[in-house]
Amino acid sequence: MSDRLPSSESVVLLVQDFERELAAATSVRDAQSVRDRYLGRKNSVVAAWMQSIGSATPEQKKNIGRYANELKQAIEERWKAHTEHAEAAARPAGAVDVTLPGRRPGLGHRHPLTIVRDQLESIFGAMGFTVVEGPEAEDDWHCFDALNMPPEHPARDMQDTLYLATPIQGESGRPDDIRTLLRTHTSSMQIRYMQAHQPPVRIVVPGRVYRRDDLDLTHSPAFSQIEALVVGEGISLADLKGTLLAFARQMFSPTVRVRFRPSFFPYTEPSAEIDLSCWQCDGAGCGMCKKSGWIEIGGCGMVHPAVFEAVGYDAEKYTGFAWGIGIERVAILRYQVEDIRLFYENDLRFLEQFPY
């Protein structure tokens, strides 16, 4: 084959020879040998033609180079078509190419708020609390009246509460006659539970609540709370503080301390804000606690006698305590998240950072 003079006729003949030999090949190795005889770097037709350029005249060099390129292109086209056809014939339609590298399957991640809620329920479950849930669409008696919130209380203002019907204005211009709303706290379920159960009571109520807040770094119109209620004979403020201390040391740090600051909630008396000593600086002052050494986490207090009267409990016989904290607040402190909106945006780059 290499003795043929480079010409257009020889190119045609050589391509025909290549096609015939390739068709006669019975294995991949034989087919590769055919290809190498025409296009190999040594001892091939094209290599022989290129070697003859050294002793050729200028006009012959031009022709040899042209015909060598034509032959090379024609052989490569037919070789490509042959290999593609062979690969398709060797692999049935729809078959999996087992030679491809494997793909690692994506693993699902639990949401950080779900992780924190489960941890809270586990901690208080171990203390003997029962986890209960209630309706998110509530009436104003369970959400406000039974919790000792008179009509003029700020929490009942339309700026704070999302009502589910057109308000009927009274003489005062307030929507006092409206009945259905999205609950502003899970305390309404405390009323429902006490109506259905006699003391002793020991429950925690996690769930979604709604308020008229703008979405920013620390606020959301829809967020999650967990509240607790304990009712029985001889329940004291010391029981409340001991329960919160045990919770804080399991959730945050075994060295954390609890501090109460006087506050006001209509359904508890006395009432207090719950502060935890900063576990990063041990109260010395750092960025997380804003140099104060303490971190506010929620509100608490002893159940107001008026709440017991609303559900038919004997306020002379029973006492109790209640507290409430935001689940997002706990997650922000536990995972050092700076923007509450990250919990709601479903960004996998954020969510995949948390444990299962």
C-alpha positions as CSV (number, residue, x, y, z in Angstrom):
1,M,0.0,0.0,0.0
2,S,2.8,2.4,0.8
3,D,4.3,1.9,-2.7
4,R,1.4,3.5,-4.5
5,L,2.1,7.0,-5.7
6,P,0.2,9.7,-3.8
7,S,-2.7,10.8,-6.1
8,S,-6.4,11.3,-5.8
9,E,-6.9,7.8,-7.3
10,S,-4.6,6.2,-4.7
11,V,-6.5,8.0,-1.9
12,V,-9.8,6.5,-3.2
13,L,-8.3,3.0,-3.5
14,L,-6.7,3.1,-0.1
15,V,-10.0,4.3,1.6
16,Q,-11.7,1.4,-0.1
17,D,-9.1,-1.1,1.1
18,F,-9.4,0.3,4.6
19,E,-13.2,-0.1,4.6
20,R,-12.9,-3.7,3.4
21,E,-10.2,-4.7,5.9
22,L,-12.1,-2.9,8.8
23,A,-15.3,-4.8,7.9
24,A,-13.4,-8.1,8.0
25,A,-11.9,-7.4,11.5
26,T,-13.4,-9.8,14.0
27,S,-12.2,-8.1,17.2
28,V,-11.4,-4.7,18.6
29,R,-7.8,-5.6,18.6
30,D,-7.9,-6.5,14.8
31,A,-9.8,-3.3,14.0
32,Q,-7.2,-1.2,15.8
33,S,-4.4,-3.0,13.8
34,V,-6.1,-2.1,10.6
35,R,-6.4,1.5,11.6
36,D,-2.7,1.6,12.6
37,R,-1.6,0.3,9.2
38,Y,-3.0,3.4,7.6
39,L,-2.7,6.1,10.2
40,G,0.0,4.8,12.7
41,R,2.9,7.0,13.5
42,K,5.4,4.4,12.1
43,N,5.2,2.0,9.3
44,S,1.8,3.2,8.0
45,V,0.7,4.5,4.6
46,V,0.4,8.1,5.8
47,A,3.8,7.9,7.6
48,A,5.5,6.5,4.4
49,W,4.0,9.3,2.3
50,M,5.2,11.9,4.7
51,Q,8.7,10.4,4.8
52,S,8.9,10.6,1.0
53,I,8.6,14.4,1.2
54,G,12.3,14.7,2.0
55,S,13.4,13.6,-1.4
56,A,10.6,15.1,-3.5
57,T,10.6,18.1,-5.7
58,P,8.7,21.2,-4.5
59,E,5.7,20.4,-6.6
60,Q,5.7,16.8,-5.5
61,K,5.9,17.9,-1.8
62,K,2.8,20.0,-2.3
63,N,0.8,17.1,-3.8
64,I,2.1,14.5,-1.2
65,G,1.0,16.7,1.7
66,R,-2.4,17.4,0.2
67,Y,-3.1,13.7,-0.6
68,A,-1.8,12.6,2.8
69,N,-4.2,15.0,4.6
70,E,-7.1,13.8,2.4
71,L,-6.3,10.2,3.2
72,K,-5.9,10.9,6.9
73,Q,-9.3,12.7,7.1
74,A,-11.1,10.0,5.2
75,I,-9.7,7.2,7.4
76,E,-10.5,9.1,10.6
77,E,-14.1,9.7,9.6
78,R,-14.6,6.1,8.8
79,W,-12.9,5.0,12.0
80,K,-15.1,7.3,14.1
81,A,-18.2,5.9,12.5
82,H,-17.0,2.3,13.0
83,T,-16.2,2.8,16.8
84,E,-19.6,4.6,17.5
85,H,-21.5,1.8,15.7
86,A,-19.5,-0.9,17.7
87,E,-20.2,0.8,21.0
88,A,-23.9,1.2,20.3
89,A,-24.2,-2.4,19.2
90,A,-22.4,-3.6,22.3
91,R,-24.7,-1.7,24.7
92,P,-28.5,-2.6,24.6
93,A,-30.9,0.3,24.5
94,G,-31.5,1.7,27.9
95,A,-28.6,-0.2,29.5
96,V,-26.4,1.2,32.2
97,D,-22.8,1.7,31.3
98,V,-21.1,0.1,34.3
99,T,-17.8,1.5,33.4
100,L,-18.9,5.0,34.2
101,P,-17.8,6.4,37.7
102,G,-20.6,6.1,40.3
103,R,-22.6,9.1,41.4
104,R,-22.9,9.6,45.2
105,P,-26.6,9.9,46.1
106,G,-27.7,13.1,47.8
107,L,-28.6,12.7,51.4
108,G,-31.6,14.5,52.9
109,H,-31.1,16.9,55.8
110,R,-33.4,17.6,58.6
111,H,-34.2,21.3,59.0
112,P,-32.4,23.0,61.9
113,L,-35.7,24.1,63.4
114,T,-36.9,20.5,63.4
115,I,-33.6,19.4,65.0
116,V,-34.0,22.0,67.8
117,R,-37.7,21.2,68.3
118,D,-37.0,17.5,68.6
119,Q,-34.2,18.3,71.1
120,L,-36.6,20.4,73.2
121,E,-39.3,17.8,73.2
122,S,-36.7,15.2,74.2
123,I,-35.4,17.2,77.1
124,F,-38.8,18.0,78.6
125,G,-40.1,14.6,77.8
126,A,-37.3,13.2,80.0
127,M,-38.6,15.5,82.8
128,G,-42.0,14.0,82.6
129,F,-43.7,16.6,80.4
130,T,-46.3,15.6,77.8
131,V,-46.0,17.1,74.4
132,V,-49.4,18.5,73.1
133,E,-50.4,20.4,70.0
134,G,-53.4,22.6,69.1
135,P,-55.1,24.5,66.3
136,E,-53.3,27.4,64.7
137,A,-56.6,29.0,63.8
138,E,-58.0,30.0,67.2
139,D,-60.8,32.0,68.7
140,D,-60.1,35.1,70.8
141,W,-61.5,33.6,74.0
142,H,-58.8,30.9,74.2
143,C,-56.1,33.2,72.8
144,F,-56.9,36.3,74.9
145,D,-59.9,36.4,77.3
146,A,-59.1,33.2,79.2
147,L,-55.5,34.3,79.5
148,N,-56.5,37.4,81.4
149,M,-56.1,39.7,78.5
150,P,-58.8,42.4,78.6
151,P,-60.0,44.0,75.4
152,E,-57.7,47.0,75.8
153,H,-54.6,44.9,76.1
154,P,-52.0,45.8,73.3
155,A,-51.6,42.2,72.3
156,R,-55.2,42.3,71.0
157,D,-54.5,45.3,68.7
158,M,-54.9,44.7,65.0
159,Q,-51.3,45.7,64.5
160,D,-50.2,42.6,66.4
161,T,-52.8,40.0,65.6
162,L,-53.8,38.4,62.2
163,Y,-57.6,38.1,62.2
164,L,-59.4,35.8,59.8
165,A,-62.6,37.7,59.2
166,T,-63.6,41.4,58.6
167,P,-63.7,43.0,62.0
168,I,-67.0,44.4,63.3
169,Q,-66.2,47.8,64.9
170,G,-67.8,48.7,68.2
171,E,-68.2,52.1,69.7
172,S,-64.6,52.1,70.7
173,G,-63.5,51.5,67.2
174,R,-61.8,48.2,68.2
175,P,-62.4,44.8,66.6
176,D,-63.6,43.3,69.9
177,D,-66.4,41.3,68.3
178,I,-64.2,39.3,66.0
179,R,-63.8,35.7,66.9
180,T,-61.3,33.9,64.6
181,L,-57.6,34.6,64.3
182,L,-54.2,33.1,63.8
183,R,-52.9,32.3,67.3
184,T,-50.3,34.7,68.5
185,H,-48.9,32.2,71.0
186,T,-49.3,28.6,71.9
187,S,-50.7,29.5,75.3
188,S,-54.2,29.1,74.0
189,M,-53.5,25.3,74.0
190,Q,-52.8,25.6,77.7
191,I,-56.4,26.8,78.2
192,R,-57.8,24.0,76.1
193,Y,-55.8,21.4,77.9
194,M,-56.8,22.6,81.4
195,Q,-60.5,22.6,80.3
196,A,-60.2,18.9,79.4
197,H,-57.9,17.7,82.3
198,Q,-57.8,18.1,86.0
199,P,-54.5,18.8,87.9
200,P,-51.8,17.7,88.1
201,V,-50.8,19.1,84.7
202,R,-47.3,19.0,83.1
203,I,-47.2,19.8,79.4
204,V,-45.1,21.5,76.7
205,V,-46.8,23.0,73.6
206,P,-44.7,23.5,70.5
207,G,-46.0,25.0,67.3
208,R,-46.2,27.8,64.8
209,V,-47.6,31.2,65.8
210,Y,-48.3,34.4,63.8
211,R,-48.0,38.1,64.4
212,R,-48.0,41.3,62.4
213,D,-44.2,41.6,62.3
214,D,-42.0,42.7,59.4
215,L,-39.5,40.1,58.2
216,D,-36.0,41.3,59.2
217,L,-32.8,39.9,60.8
218,T,-34.6,39.0,64.1
219,H,-38.3,39.1,63.4
220,S,-40.8,37.1,61.3
221,P,-44.6,37.2,60.9
222,A,-44.6,33.4,61.4
223,F,-42.3,31.6,63.8
224,S,-42.3,28.7,66.2
225,Q,-42.7,28.7,70.0
226,I,-42.6,26.1,72.7
227,E,-44.4,26.9,76.0
228,A,-44.8,24.9,79.2
229,L,-47.4,24.7,81.9
230,V,-47.2,22.9,85.2
231,V,-50.1,22.9,87.7
232,G,-50.4,21.1,91.0
233,E,-50.4,21.6,94.7
234,G,-47.4,23.4,96.2
235,I,-45.8,24.4,92.8
236,S,-43.5,27.4,93.5
237,L,-41.2,29.8,91.7
238,A,-38.3,27.6,92.8
239,D,-39.7,24.7,90.7
240,L,-39.9,27.0,87.7
241,K,-36.3,28.2,88.0
242,G,-35.1,24.6,88.6
243,T,-36.9,23.3,85.5
244,L,-35.4,26.1,83.3
245,L,-31.9,25.6,84.8
246,A,-32.1,21.9,84.0
247,F,-33.2,22.6,80.4
248,A,-30.6,25.3,79.8
249,R,-27.8,23.0,81.0
250,Q,-28.8,20.2,78.7
251,M,-29.5,22.4,75.6
252,F,-26.6,24.9,75.9
253,S,-23.9,24.3,78.5
254,P,-23.5,22.4,81.8
255,T,-22.2,25.6,83.5
256,V,-24.9,28.0,82.4
257,R,-26.8,30.0,85.0
258,V,-30.4,31.3,85.0
259,R,-31.5,34.8,86.0
260,F,-35.0,36.2,86.4
261,R,-35.7,39.9,85.7
262,P,-39.1,41.3,86.8
263,S,-41.5,41.8,83.9
264,F,-45.2,41.8,83.1
265,F,-47.5,39.3,81.4
266,P,-51.2,39.4,82.0
267,Y,-51.5,35.6,82.5
268,T,-48.7,35.2,85.1
269,E,-48.1,36.9,88.4
270,P,-45.3,37.4,89.3
271,S,-43.8,37.5,85.8
272,A,-40.1,37.5,84.7
273,E,-37.8,37.6,81.7
274,I,-35.5,34.6,81.5
275,D,-31.8,35.3,81.1
276,L,-29.0,32.8,80.7
277,S,-25.4,33.4,81.5
278,C,-23.4,33.5,78.3
279,W,-21.7,30.1,77.8
280,Q,-19.1,31.4,75.4
281,C,-17.5,33.9,77.8
282,D,-19.0,32.5,81.1
283,G,-20.5,35.9,81.9
284,A,-17.4,38.0,81.2
285,G,-18.9,39.7,78.2
286,C,-18.5,38.9,74.5
287,G,-20.0,39.6,71.1
288,M,-22.7,36.9,71.5
289,C,-24.1,38.4,74.8
290,K,-23.4,42.0,73.6
291,K,-20.8,42.5,76.4
292,S,-23.5,42.0,79.1
293,G,-22.7,38.5,80.1
294,W,-26.4,37.5,79.9
295,I,-28.7,36.4,77.0
296,E,-32.4,36.9,77.1
297,I,-34.3,33.7,75.9
298,G,-38.0,34.0,76.9
299,G,-40.6,34.9,79.5
300,C,-42.1,33.1,82.4
301,G,-44.1,33.4,85.7
302,M,-46.5,31.9,88.1
303,V,-49.9,31.3,86.6
304,H,-52.4,34.1,87.4
305,P,-55.4,33.1,89.5
306,A,-57.7,34.6,86.9
307,V,-56.5,32.0,84.4
308,F,-57.4,29.2,86.8
309,E,-60.8,30.7,87.3
310,A,-61.4,30.8,83.6
311,V,-60.9,27.0,83.3
312,G,-62.6,26.1,86.6
313,Y,-59.5,25.3,88.7
314,D,-59.5,26.1,92.4
315,A,-57.0,28.9,92.6
316,E,-56.8,28.5,96.4
317,K,-55.7,24.9,96.1
318,Y,-53.6,24.9,93.0
319,T,-50.6,26.9,91.8
320,G,-48.6,26.6,88.7
321,F,-45.9,28.1,86.5
322,A,-45.7,28.7,82.7
323,W,-42.9,29.8,80.4
324,G,-42.4,30.3,76.7
325,I,-39.4,30.6,74.4
326,G,-38.9,30.9,70.6
327,I,-37.6,27.8,68.9
328,E,-35.9,30.1,66.3
329,R,-34.3,31.9,69.2
330,V,-32.9,28.7,70.6
331,A,-31.6,27.7,67.1
332,I,-30.0,31.1,66.6
333,L,-28.1,30.8,69.9
334,R,-27.2,27.2,69.5
335,Y,-25.9,27.4,65.9
336,Q,-24.8,31.1,66.0
337,V,-27.0,32.1,63.1
338,E,-27.2,35.9,62.5
339,D,-30.2,36.1,60.3
340,I,-33.6,34.5,61.1
341,R,-34.6,34.6,57.5
342,L,-32.0,31.9,56.7
343,F,-34.3,29.4,58.4
344,Y,-37.1,30.0,55.8
345,E,-35.3,30.4,52.5
346,N,-34.6,26.7,51.9
347,D,-31.0,27.4,50.7
348,L,-29.3,24.0,50.7
349,R,-25.9,25.6,51.2
350,F,-27.2,26.7,54.6
351,L,-29.3,23.7,55.5
352,E,-26.6,21.1,54.7
353,Q,-24.4,22.5,57.4
354,F,-26.5,21.0,60.2
355,P,-26.3,17.5,61.6
356,Y,-28.9,14.9,60.8
